[in-house]
Amino acid sequence: MPDPLYLSLWFPSFEAEDMLPRGLTVMQQFPFSALRPGITYLALHPVSWEEPTILERRFRPGLAPEEAVTIAFDLLHEDFAYLFETFWDLWILAEDGKQWALQPVQAKFLVHGLEFDEGMHHEAGHIQVDFGLDTPFLHEGVALTADAETKVRANVQKLVEFTTQVEKNSGASTRLLWSESEENFAQKLIARLQRVQ
């Protein structure tokens, strides 16, 4: 069963002036899509997710993360959340189950101010990366032939490299790769790759 996959990051300090520079550093580690590069959408949410956005912008072509952060900087508040959407290229199996192709898959960066949504950063992280469903990293409904295993491993390698770069370069004190189900993603991944036919 596909499950949403996230990376949550916590930092030693995350005052208003730290929020977007730290968000930028995390985004700079990301392997942006060659097919749909850059930040494609920016939204600013005041106070909580229930409140209407005060800024929404779509970018086609996508902006460099530095440019998107500069736009957001004009409205910097500790009770805001900043949403940056982008894409990365992952191996996806066509609906016919025969052809693999590198396709842009959406990822979202959420920067949570300390006072946003009653301090949701305690659980979700100061910065949360939403990778969408874990399907590209598990392909649970697909028989793991040698070719399929190569594609799945390439996707997993991209995920591991990104999280490693974030750990090295972002200044985060804690990171957690997690999914919404009770299952441990790393254990699911290991179990899946051990079933190669």
Secondary structure, 3 states (H helix, E strand, C coil): CCCEEEEEEECCCCCHHHHHHHHHHHHHCCCCCCCCCCEEEEEEEECCCCCCCCEEEEEEEEECHHHHHHHHHCCCCCCEEEEEEEEEEEEEECCCCCCEEEEEEEEEEEEECCCHHHCCHHHHCCEEEEEEECHHHHCCCCCCCHHHHHHHHHHHHHHHHHHHHHHHHCCCCEEEEEECCCCCHHHHHHHHHCCCC
